[in-house]
Amino acid sequence: MDDLAFLRAFHVLGVVLWIGGVALVTTALLPGASAGRSAAEALVLFTAVERRFAWQARLMVVIVGITGFAMVERLSAWNRFRELDFWWMHAMVGTWLVFALLLFVLEPLLGGRLLGRLAERAPALALARLRRLHAALLALSLVTIFGAVAGSHGAGWHFF
């Protein structure tokens, strides 16, 4: 396997594990945690499971970032960031930055305290905000994945 194939394989594997986990949390864990439980109990269950997934997500975000950068460098594809037809490359970087900021900065520094305070005062509101945040992150991720796969396989995105 040449180095580019190796990079692509690890990049896609990282995205599958990372965004697949986001999809599981959004579509199964959050609704399942709420079924037959109070909002406070659902938050306890969510937090316990999500804490375990956070480490996987952080590792995958690092792998995806390293392999993505390496592929752009290896392909000398930096000029694509100057072209609107490659909007999906901007979307990949933007999605990666959002998750990196959330996983490595906001959640460790503020997430536990903010969610904890809100969960104590208004657990149903905290749960609703978690659902909306995860739904928005999943939607952003799916649009990005669709655009990246289609674009990297020749779909034309001619805006002008």
C-alpha positions in Angstrom: 0.0 0.0 0.0 1.5 3.4 -1.0 1.6 6.2 1.5 -1.4 8.0 0.1 -3.6 4.9 0.3 -2.4 4.4 3.8 -3.3 8.0 4.7 -6.7 7.8 3.1 -7.5 4.5 4.8 -6.7 5.9 8.3 -8.5 9.1 7.5 -11.7 7.3 6.5 -11.4 4.9 9.5 -11.0 7.9 11.8 -14.0 9.6 10.4 -16.2 6.5 10.5 -15.4 5.9 14.2 -15.7 9.6 15.1 -18.8 10.6 13.3 -20.4 7.1 13.7 -20.1 7.7 17.4 -21.7 11.1 17.1 -24.5 9.5 15.1 -25.0 6.8 17.8 -25.0 9.3 20.6 -27.4 11.6 18.7 -29.9 9.0 17.3 -29.8 6.3 20.0 -28.1 7.2 23.3 -29.9 10.5 23.9 -33.4 9.3 23.0 -32.7 5.9 24.7 -31.5 7.6 27.9 -34.7 9.6 28.1 -37.1 6.7 27.6 -38.8 6.0 30.9 -36.4 8.1 32.9 -36.5 11.6 34.4 -34.3 14.2 32.7 -31.9 14.1 35.7 -31.5 10.3 35.3 -31.1 10.6 31.6 -28.3 13.1 32.0 -26.5 10.8 34.5 -26.7 7.9 32.0 -25.7 10.2 29.0 -22.7 11.6 30.9 -21.4 8.1 31.9 -21.5 6.8 28.4 -20.4 10.0 26.7 -17.4 10.3 29.0 -16.1 6.9 27.6 -16.8 8.0 24.0 -15.0 11.4 24.4 -11.6 9.7 24.5 -12.3 7.8 21.3 -13.6 10.9 19.7 -10.5 12.9 20.7 -8.2 10.2 19.4 -10.0 10.0 16.1 -10.1 13.8 15.7 -6.3 13.8 16.1 -5.9 11.0 13.6 -8.2 12.7 11.1 -6.4 16.0 11.5 -3.0 14.5 11.0 -4.0 12.4 8.0 -6.0 15.2 6.4 -3.1 17.6 6.7 -0.7 14.9 5.4 -2.9 14.2 2.4 -3.2 17.8 1.4 0.6 18.2 1.7 1.3 14.9 -0.2 -1.1 15.9 -3.0 0.1 19.5 -3.0 -3.6 20.4 -2.8 -3.3 23.7 -0.9 -4.5 25.6 -4.0 -7.9 23.9 -3.6 -8.7 26.1 -0.7 -8.7 29.1 -3.0 -11.5 27.6 -5.2 -15.1 27.6 -4.3 -15.7 24.4 -6.2 -13.8 22.6 -3.4 -16.1 23.9 -0.7 -16.1 20.5 0.8 -12.4 20.8 1.7 -13.3 24.0 3.7 -16.2 22.1 5.2 -13.9 19.3 6.3 -11.5 21.7 8.0 -14.3 23.7 9.5 -16.0 20.6 10.9 -12.7 19.3 12.2 -12.1 22.7 13.9 -15.5 22.8 15.5 -15.0 19.3 17.0 -11.4 20.0 18.0 -12.5 23.1 19.8 -15.4 21.4 21.5 -13.4 18.2 22.5 -10.1 19.7 23.5 -11.0 23.2 24.8 -14.6 23.9 25.6 -15.8 20.6 27.0 -12.7 20.0 29.3 -12.7 23.6 30.5 -16.3 24.5 30.7 -18.5 21.6 29.7 -18.7 19.7 33.0 -19.3 22.8 35.1 -21.8 24.5 32.7 -23.8 21.3 32.1 -23.7 20.4 35.8 -25.0 23.7 36.9 -27.8 23.7 34.3 -28.6 20.1 35.0 -29.1 20.9 38.7 -31.4 23.9 38.0 -33.2 22.6 34.9 -32.4 19.0 33.9 -35.0 18.9 31.1 -33.5 22.1 29.6 -30.0 20.7 29.8 -31.1 17.5 28.0 -32.9 19.5 25.3 -29.8 21.6 24.7 -27.6 18.5 24.5 -30.0 17.0 21.9 -30.0 20.2 19.8 -26.2 20.5 20.0 -25.7 16.9 18.9 -28.3 17.1 16.2 -26.6 20.2 14.8 -23.1 18.6 15.0 -24.4 15.5 13.3 -26.1 17.5 10.5 -22.9 19.5 9.9 -20.9 16.2 9.8 -23.2 14.5 7.4 -23.3 17.4 4.9 -19.5 17.5 5.1 -19.1 13.8 4.5 -21.6 13.8 1.6 -19.8 16.8 0.0 -16.4 15.3 0.6 -17.2 11.9 -0.8 -19.0 13.3 -3.9 -16.5 16.0 -4.5 -13.4 13.8 -4.1 -15.0 11.4 -6.6 -15.5 14.0 -9.3 -18.9 15.7 -8.5 -18.9 19.1 -10.0 -19.7 22.0 -7.7 -19.7 24.9 -10.0 -21.1 27.9 -8.3 -20.0 30.6 -10.7 
